[in-house]
Amino acid sequence: MSLKSTLKRSESSSKPSGRHPEGASSSQIVQEYANAITPYPSNGNVEGRDPNFMTSLARGLAVVCAFSDHRRSLTIPQISELTGFSRAAVRRCLYTLAKLGYVSPGPRTFEVEPKILELGHTYLSSTPLAPAAQPILDRLCEAVRESCSVSIIDGTDILYVARSSTTVRLLSVDLGVGSRLPAYCTSMGRVLLAFQSEERLREYFAHAKFTARTKRTITSRAKLVEDLDEVRKKGYAVVDQELEIGLRSIAVPVKAKSGSVIAAMNVGTQAARVSIAELRERIYPQLHAAAHHLSILLR
């Protein structure tokens, strides 16, 4: 099935639908609801609102999502700007999170505490993907002498669930379990997008923002759809310096017993050291075998 119809449909239905968008990240979802739902009026009229939705919880989650690898320490005004909430609302959220041990206050800024890992650990401990992938990635990393990762799609991003890295840093920031990168300009993202359902792809295109990370980044929706068609046909994706200059990678799908793609596995390399031809001829066979092994273990 061609993905071109998906692009046309997404362009004609780009407005928010009022329900959870499949293509939106978790922070976008909680911010959308927290901003859209106002306190109920005194007459009890809740038409158009969800009476089961807890706005305060959504705001707290949005505050948590404001922190990231690039924003580990934030002030109340910064969080207010990122979330769109008033400073008073942000202050109350941070006060509660601090009392629960999830953040710690400093003289001017707040930082997340290790306890925040409990929230992500619940997911990682409940799925066999991460523990099954790690030893396979370690062996693959040793064999190809390059960094290897497994990720899933979460909204418009890919989320790293397992990683085995070399001593050579490929990106300007370190990547690890829990790191996020935009799906459209990463090899694992291209693989995961290529095998999404038509409905989920429409949602993705309705919410994703395509910015040029480098001069090589594909930002045209039509070109991206063409590339996803090619990825689906070939069964792998190669992305050359679209996320960051000097980084190229190759990724393949990881499949469940049903045949559906549940994750992606990749090998990332330095462009000056490994050519695209070498990615395809030397690394792809080993990467494909590792992903196939992981797929078998997950059945």
C-alpha positions in Angstrom: 0.0 0.0 0.0 1.4 3.4 -1.0 1.7 6.0 1.7 0.9 8.9 -0.6 -2.8 8.8 0.2 -1.8 9.2 3.8 0.0 12.5 3.1 -3.1 13.9 1.3 -5.4 12.9 4.1 -3.2 14.3 6.8 -2.9 17.6 5.1 -6.7 17.9 4.9 -7.2 17.0 8.6 -4.4 18.8 10.4 -6.6 20.4 13.0 -6.7 18.7 16.5 -9.6 16.2 16.7 -10.3 16.8 20.4 -9.2 13.3 21.3 -5.8 11.7 22.1 -3.8 12.2 18.9 -1.8 9.1 18.1 0.9 11.3 16.6 1.3 13.6 19.6 4.0 13.1 22.2 3.0 12.5 25.9 3.9 16.1 26.8 1.8 17.4 23.9 -1.2 15.3 25.1 -1.1 16.4 28.7 -0.5 20.1 27.8 -3.4 20.0 25.2 -5.9 18.7 27.8 -4.5 20.8 30.7 -4.8 24.0 28.6 -8.2 23.1 27.1 -10.2 22.0 30.1 -11.2 24.8 32.4 -12.8 24.5 35.9 -16.4 23.4 35.7 -18.9 26.3 36.0 -21.1 26.5 39.1 -24.2 25.5 37.2 -22.7 22.1 36.6 -22.8 22.3 32.8 -19.9 20.2 31.6 -20.9 19.9 28.0 -17.9 19.5 25.8 -15.7 18.5 28.7 -14.6 15.2 30.1 -15.8 14.8 33.7 -13.3 12.0 34.3 -10.3 14.0 33.3 -8.0 15.3 36.1 -6.6 18.6 35.0 -4.3 18.9 38.0 -2.7 15.5 37.2 -2.3 16.5 33.6 -0.6 19.7 34.6 1.8 17.8 37.0 2.7 15.4 34.2 3.3 18.3 31.8 5.7 19.9 34.3 7.6 16.6 34.6 7.8 16.4 30.8 9.3 19.9 30.7 12.6 18.5 32.0 14.8 16.7 29.4 18.4 15.8 28.6 18.8 19.4 27.5 16.8 20.9 30.3 17.8 19.1 33.5 17.6 22.3 35.7 14.7 24.7 35.2 13.3 27.8 36.9 9.6 28.4 37.5 9.4 31.0 34.8 11.1 28.7 32.3 8.6 25.8 33.1 5.8 28.3 32.9 6.9 29.3 29.4 7.4 25.7 28.2 4.0 24.5 29.5 1.9 27.6 29.1 0.8 27.4 32.7 0.8 30.3 35.1 3.7 30.6 37.5 1.4 29.9 40.4 0.2 26.6 38.9 3.8 25.6 38.1 4.8 26.4 41.7 2.1 24.2 43.2 3.0 21.3 40.9 6.7 21.6 41.8 5.8 21.9 45.5 3.9 18.6 45.3 6.5 16.8 43.2 9.2 17.9 45.7 7.1 16.6 48.6 6.9 13.3 46.8 10.6 13.2 46.1 10.5 13.5 42.3 12.2 16.9 42.1 14.4 18.9 44.4 14.4 22.7 44.8 17.5 24.8 44.7 18.1 28.5 45.3 16.6 29.4 41.9 16.0 26.2 39.9 14.4 22.8 40.3 16.1 19.5 39.2 14.6 16.0 38.8 15.6 13.4 41.4 16.5 9.7 40.8 13.0 8.7 42.1 11.6 9.9 38.7 13.1 6.8 37.2 10.4 4.8 39.0 7.9 6.1 36.5 9.8 4.8 33.5 10.9 1.6 35.3 7.4 0.4 35.5 7.2 0.2 31.7 10.6 -1.2 31.2 10.1 -4.0 33.8 6.7 -4.9 32.3 7.9 -5.5 28.8 10.3 -8.2 27.7 11.7 -6.0 24.9 14.5 -4.2 26.9 15.9 -7.1 28.8 15.8 -9.3 25.7 17.4 -6.7 23.5 20.3 -5.7 25.8 22.6 -8.9 25.4 21.8 -9.0 21.7 22.9 -5.3 21.3 26.0 -6.0 23.4 27.1 -8.8 21.0 26.2 -6.7 17.9 28.2 -3.7 19.3 31.2 -5.9 19.8 30.9 -7.5 16.4 30.5 -4.3 14.3 32.4 -2.0 16.8 29.7 0.6 16.5 26.9 1.9 18.8 23.7 -0.1 18.6 20.2 0.8 19.9 16.6 -0.4 20.1 13.7 2.1 20.2 10.0 2.3 20.0 7.8 5.1 18.7 6.1 7.4 21.2 4.1 10.2 19.6 6.3 12.0 17.2 9.5 10.8 18.7 11.5 7.6 19.1 12.1 6.5 22.6 15.3 4.5 23.4 14.6 1.3 25.4 18.0 -0.4 25.1 21.5 0.7 23.9 25.0 -0.5 23.7 27.6 2.1 22.9 31.3 2.3 22.1 33.6 4.8 23.7 33.3 7.1 20.6 30.5 9.7 21.0 28.4 10.0 17.8 26.1 12.9 18.8 26.8 16.1 20.6 24.6 14.8 23.4 24.9 11.4 25.0 22.1 8.9 24.3 20.8 6.3 26.7 17.7 4.4 27.8 14.9 7.0 28.0 16.4 9.4 25.4 14.1 10.8 22.7 14.8 11.9 19.2 12.5 13.1 16.4 11.2 10.2 14.3 11.3 11.9 10.9 15.1 12.4 10.7 16.4 9.2 12.3 16.8 5.7 10.8 14.8 4.0 13.6 12.1 6.6 13.3 11.8 6.0 9.5 11.5 2.2 10.0 8.9 2.7 12.7 6.9 5.2 10.7 7.1 3.1 7.5 5.3 0.2 9.2 2.6 2.2 11.0 -1.0 1.9 10.1 -2.5 4.4 7.7 -4.5 6.0 10.5 -1.6 6.4 12.8 0.5 7.9 10.0 -2.3 10.5 9.3 -2.1 11.4 13.0 1.6 11.6 12.9 1.7 14.0 9.9 -1.0 16.1 11.5 1.1 16.7 14.6 4.8 16.4 13.6 6.9 19.4 12.9 9.6 19.0 10.3 12.6 21.3 11.0 15.9 21.2 9.2 18.4 19.8 11.7 21.1 19.9 9.0 21.2 20.9 5.4 20.6 17.3 4.5 17.4 16.9 6.6 14.3 15.9 4.7 11.6 18.4 5.7 9.2 18.0 2.7 6.3 15.8 3.6 6.0 14.5 0.1 9.7 13.5 0.0 9.4 11.9 3.4 6.4 9.8 2.3 8.4 8.6 -0.7 11.3 7.6 1.5 8.9 5.7 3.8 7.6 3.8 0.8 11.2 2.8 0.0 11.9 1.8 3.5 8.8 -0.5 3.5 9.9 -2.1 0.3 13.5 -2.6 1.2 13.0 -3.5 4.9 15.6 -1.1 6.2 16.3 2.6 6.5 19.6 4.5 6.0 19.7 8.1 7.2 22.8 10.1 6.2 23.6 13.1 8.4 20.0 14.4 8.6 20.0 14.5 12.4 23.5 15.8 12.9 26.4 16.3 10.6 28.9 13.4 10.8 26.3 10.8 11.9 24.9 8.2 9.6 22.9 5.1 10.6 21.0 2.1 9.4 18.0 0.5 11.0 15.7 -2.5 10.6 12.4 -3.5 12.1 11.9 -5.8 15.1 8.7 -7.8 14.7 6.2 -9.5 17.0 4.7 -13.0 16.5 1.9 -11.4 14.6 4.3 -9.9 12.1 3.6 -6.3 13.3 6.6 -4.1 13.8 7.0 -3.3 17.5 10.5 -1.7 17.6 13.5 -0.8 15.5 17.1 -1.7 15.9 20.0 0.4 14.5 23.7 0.8 14.2 25.1 4.4 14.2 28.4 5.3 12.8 30.7 8.3 12.0 30.2 9.3 8.4 33.9 10.0 7.9 34.8 6.4 9.0 32.0 4.2 7.5 30.5 4.7 4.0 26.9 4.0 3.1 28.1 1.1 1.0 29.8 -0.4 4.0 26.6 0.1 6.1 24.7 -1.9 3.6 27.3 -4.6 2.7 29.1 -5.2 6.1 26.8 -4.0 8.8 23.3 -4.7 7.5 23.6 -8.5 7.4 24.7 -8.6 11.1 22.1 -6.0 12.1 19.3 -7.9 10.3 20.4 -11.2 12.0 20.4 -9.5 15.4 16.9 -8.0 14.9 15.6 -11.4 13.7 17.0 -13.1 16.8 15.3 -10.5 19.0 12.0 -11.0 17.1 12.2 -14.8 17.7 12.8 -14.3 21.5 9.8 -12.0 21.8 7.4 -14.6 20.3 
